[in-house]
């Protein structure tokens, strides 16, 4: 790591804090290299940016896997790939189970319930089940429904929008230059094309990725700049939790200070975006680091468990938000 030139902080303050526009890729790269001694200053600036352009509220979300495992793609971080010898096996949930999960999610104060499927893209069976699930959830509980179903066709994007899906998640995962090291069965551009379809059909764009898959700091900065250029409504920020049986099983966990540098730098690159703590924050940051992240640019969290890994209890996260005087965003404010 190295000392940061004062003018980088000055530029970041002028752009991100004063104007609400993102910093450049070069400045993002420099901030990712700062010394640990300068990290508190970076986190404080990121927190000021978050408070000015996003406010104190925190958006809470729960996620559930409709179809787990058996995915034909070879995403090297994912234990749901059918190409790897991981312990995850293919499972489908029924509609009553999805409705129950949505009700339990809403009971935590969450405004967002995301249905995820481990597929390259939805087939007719999946689209039919998604339609049934969304209608049943809407009849049972007042919560926003989001989806993450892989690569879409124009017809599927239009159908999901018609069902009332207000936000669609499809992560770019990593920088375009590093993507072939992570996935070979589809391309970065295919993912990007789906996100453009989502925007064209009026759904909110949710797009993030995973930090710590072997990318360089320059590629991490490239990724942040590419996300900013996409102008997503939400960026879920994951940190690699190495899964047994996957090609990335032996990669090291991201050091906590590096994770916090990334959180703060990405906030300065995307001042107005919903920046969400997602998978891996528990093993990367722990309780203290999670608190620092909430005071360093994060303004949304996933509560409960992730798709194949355990998270903190929802109550623990809600107590943390209460301690930090960060109110949970109300449902009416997201519609």
N, C-alpha and C positions, 0 to 999 in steps of 0.2 A: 504494500500500500504506500501511498505517497501523500505529501501535503497538497492541499488544493489552493490554487491561486485565489486571492480574495476577489478578483473580478468575476470568477465563476459564480460565487455566491451572490455577487451584486447583480449579475445578469439574471440569475435564477429568481432573485427577489423581484426584479423589474418585470420579468416576463410572467412568471407563474403567480406571484402574489399580487402585484399591482395591476396587471393586464388580464390575468386569467388565461394566458396562452402558454403552451408547453415549451420547455427548453429544447435545445438542439440535441442531436445524437452525440455530437462531440462533447458537449457539456455533460450529458448523461453519462458518457464513458468516463469522464474525469471524476464525476461524483462517485461512481462505483469503485474508484481506487483510493478514496480518501482514507487517512489514518483513523484508527479507532478513537483517538482523542478529539477528532473533529466531528464524530458521529452525532453527539448531542446537538450540535449546532444545525446539522442537516435535518435531524428529526424535528427540531423545533420549527424550522422554516417550513417543512412539509406539513406539520400540524397547523400552522398559521394559514397555509394555502387551503388545506382541507376545510378549516373553519370558515374562511372567507367565502369560498366558492361553493361549498357543499353544506355547511352548517354543522351543528352538533349531532344531528340525528344519525342513527345507525340503522341500516336496512338489514333485517334478519331473514334468513332463508333456510329451509330444510330441503334436502334432496332425497330421492328414492330411486332405486334401480328397478324398472319394470322388467327388463331382460338383463340378467347378469351372466357373464361368461359366454364362451363359445363364439366370440367375435372373430371373423375371418381376417381382420387386419393385424399387422405385425408391429404396432406401436410398442417400442422396446421397454417402455416404463410400465406397461399395463398388464396386470395379472389376469385380465379378462380375455386376453387374446387366446384363441384356440390353437395358435401355433407354438405356444410355450407350455412347458410342463409345470404350470403353477397349480396350487390346490383349489383354485376357483373353478366351479363347474356351472354349466348352463342351467339357469332357473328362470321361470316366468312367474310374475305375480298376477293374481286375479284382481278383478275390479274392486270387490269389497275390501281387499287388503290395501289398495291404493287410496281408497276413500278414507279408511281408518287412519292411514299415515298422514293424509292431508289434514284431517281433524286434529290429530295429535300435534302436528306442526303448527297449526293455527293457535293451538292452546298455549304455545310458548310465547306468543306475541309476534310470530313471524308473519310477514305479509307476502312471502314468496314460497311457492312449492314447485320444485323442478322435477319433472319426470325424465329419467335418463334411461337409455337403452344401449347395450353394447352391440352395436351393429355398424356396418359400413354406411348404411343408409336404410331408411324404413321400407319394408315391403308392404303388400296390401294387408296382410294380417296385422302387422304392427300399427298401420294407420287406422285400421278399423278399431283396434283396441284403444288407441289413444283417443279417438273420438268418443268412444263409450266412457272412458275414464274421465275425460274433461267434463262431459255432461253430468256424470254422476257426482263428481266433486263439486261442481257448481250448484247442484241441487242440495248438497249436504253442508257446505261451509263457505264462508266468505273469505276467499284467499285468491291471490293472483296465481295462475298456472303458467309455468314456463316449461319448455321442453329442450332436450338435448338428444337428438336422434340420428346424428351423423350427417352425411352429405345428402342434400336435398335436390330434387328436381323442381323446376318452376311450378309444376302442378301440385306437388306436395307442399311447397311453401305457401301457395295460395290456399290450399285446404286447411293448413294449420292456422293461418291468419283468420280464415272464416270461422274456425272453431273457437276463436277468442284467445289463442295463445298470444300473450302480449310481449313475451321476451323469448328469444331462442339462443341457446348456448352452442357454440361450436368453436372450440379453442384452436388457435393457430399453433399452440404448444411451445414453439421456440422460433428463433430467427430463421428467416428464409434460407440463409446460407448454411445453417446447421441442420435443417429439417431432414435431409437424406440420411443423416446419422441416427435419426430417431425412428423414422418410418420409411419403408420402401414400397408398400402396397398401394399408396396413393400419394398425391403431391400436396405441397403447401398451397399451390394455386387452386386446386380443387376445393380446399377448405375456404380459401378466400372467396371463391366464386359463390359458395353457399351463403356466406355472410352478406354478400351483395344482394342475393335473392331475398334474404331475410329483411334487409333494409327496404328493398323495393316494394315488398308486400306489407309494409307498415308495422312490422314487429320490431321491438327493441333488440339491438344487437348486443349480445353478451359474448365476449371473446377474451380469453386470457391464455395461460399456459403454465408450464412447470419450470421452475428455476432449479439448476443443479444437475442437469443431465449430461454434463461434460462440455458445455459450451464455454467459450472464452468470455472474458469480461467485455471485449469488443462486441461479441455476438449478443451478449446480454443487452448491451446498449442498443444494438441494431434491433433487437426484438422490441424493446420499449418504444423505440421510434416508429417501428412498423405498426404497433398497436395504436399509438397516438395518431398516426396517419389514417387509420381506419375509423377513428372517432367513435368508438363503441360507447354504448350507454353504461355498460358494466364490464369490469375486468376482474375475473377471479384469479387470484395469485396463489398458485400452488408451489410447494417446495418438495422436491423428490423424496418420497418415502420408499426406499428400495424394496421391491417386492421379490420374495423367493421365486425362483424359476424363470424370472425374466432376464433379458440380456443386461439390464441395469442393476441386477441384484447386488452387485459388489461395489457400486459407486458409493462414495462417502456422503454422509448427510451434510447439507449446507451449513457452514458455521453461522451461529446466530447473528453475529455482527454483519456478515455478508447479506443475510436475509433482510436485516433492518435497513442496510444501505440500499438494497433493491427496492424495498417498499417506499422509502422516502424519495429516491430518484424517480421511480415511476409516477409517484404523486406529482412531482414537479414537471414531468413530461405530460401529464394528463390532469390538470388542475380541477376540472369540473366533472370527472368521471366517478362513478361508483366503483371504488377499489375494494375488493372483497377478500378477506382472509379465507382461504380454502384449505385443501389438503396439505398435510405435512407441517402445519404450524406447530403442532404439539411436540413433535420430536425435534424440530429445528429451533424453536424459540422457548418452549415451556411457558409457564404461567407469567413469569416476569417479562419475557420477550414479547408475549402477546399483549401485555399491558403497554410496553414501549411502542409496539406497532400501532395500537389504537391511538397513541399520542404522537404518531409519526406519519400520519397520512391515511390510514385505513378508515373507511366509513361504512363497512358492511361485513357481515360474517355469516358463515354457514354454521348452524347449530346442530348438535347431535353427531351421528356417525357419517362417514363418507361412503363411497360406493363399496369399497372392499377393505377399508381401514377404519379404525376407531377414532372418534374425536372426543372432545370434552363433553361433559354433560351440559345440556341446554341451560340448566339452572346456574352452573358455574359461569357461563358466559354472560347470562343476564345479570348476575350479581356483579361481575366485573364492570359491565356498562353502567350499572347503578352507582358503583363506587366512583366511576369517572364522570358522573353527571352527564352521560350521553343517553338521551331518550331513544327508545325504539321507535322507528319511523311508523307512523300510522298507515293503515291500509288505504284510507281515503286519499292520502297524499301521493300514492303511487299510481292511481288510476287515471 
